[in-house]
Amino acid sequence: MKSRNIFDNISPLDHRYSLRTEKYQQYQKYLSEEAKIKYQIKVEVALVKVLAEYEICSKQVAEEIEKKSSAINAQEVYEEEKKTKHNIRALVNCIQRRISPEARPFVHFTATSFDIVNTANMLRYKEISQEVLIPTLKKLEKVLMDIALREKNTVQVGRTHGQHAVPVTFGFTMAEYVSRLGNRIKKIQENTLALRGKISGAVGAYNASSLFFSDPQEFEKKVLAELGLEAGIHSTQIVEAEYITDYIHSLISCFSVLANFSDDMRHLQRSEIGETGEYFSEDQVGSSTMPHKRNPINYENVKSMWKQFMPRMITVYQDQISEHQRDLTNSASERFLPEVIVGLLLSTNRLLRVSKKMAVDYKNIEENFAQNKDFIVAEPLYILLASCGHPDAHEVVRKLTLRAEEENKTLRELINSVEELQPYLDKFTVKQKDLLVNPEKYTGIAAKKTEDVVNYWRQELALK
């Protein structure tokens, strides 16, 4: 098969986003077409090993098949498929061509194509999740935890509906994503472990294997155990679709959390906010025409990648539908599933790089908070007045805020000028009065909650 320069490829995953070769080569090990063939061979080898256990064939036959099939590559299988017009039959022919006549009958013995295809896919998705994806997500989680704890006391104005709200801390802001990402990592772990294989034949009823085994389900169990998998509760020609549906859903849902985080950080980098920023290298260019620009390209890229991969979940849901014991309407669409994993990995690694160098502008955070600090006291004032028995505290404070705007005064200045409020204000404790003078102290338990969230997910995910 003709080799290509990466820039001759069509998918941006294979040129633009594969330039960090050390990462891309890691993905290739599990998700390339070459890798898929290797995983299918693993299933064929596991099958014949268990056949030897049952003395259907000799141990020497199993060893020969394992040894000789290891040299088969995707190019060889694809060349054979030009003749067979069937990918797994092509693989079987390639294996049989390399082994002795005595061993040939036992390749693919009692199996159907999707015993091999489904099981191989489940295995490679399980392994890349456990060996690459989940560890990478945990690295990002740890970086977010570090930022959250570092900034747990950094007072930041809260924002709801795009408007300034009551104070939080920047650490508390980051703790939201520590928790949401932690939750998604846990769900990916669960759905990875739930992936299932099958060795149950053409319609899932063990027709062929029941000719040779009194308990064909036990035979299936042993073959899958060779691969570290379990069998689905029921299968037709294919494994129940919900295993892979749940797995991909957890990936897309995780991608959504990364996109939301990126959106928040991108907005905090806006010129008029400027509370955080991406690291900007000395030679980096933000605009082809505006030399001063420093664009949030990494956060924007993650959001854009999510927009590409999130809608693919609809196709995964559609792939749950298969007529009777199977049709081919999921055959082509499922070939694109590895791209979802690669997209999520690329974005996770991107955020890992940028988050390690996140810049926090404390001056801007303080100045943004100061813009409306005089009105922030409206909430504690109304609640404290109500707690002291004022019959219509919310309305009184609402009118005071309007008056403050009209007279260009602070809400705190007006409070003491309203006689009817004095009996209630006299009941306030020193600490409560201090909140009205120093609204930056009105952060609730933001710092403690940040610590609690980090500690919870550190323990839940067994992070050091």
Beta strands, then each sheet from edge to edge (+ up, - down):
strand 1: 155-160
strand 2: 163-169
strand 3: 196-197
strand 4: 230-231
strand 5: 276-277
strand 6: 359-360
sheet 1: 1+ 2-
sheet 2: 3+ 4+
sheet 3: 5+ 6-
end
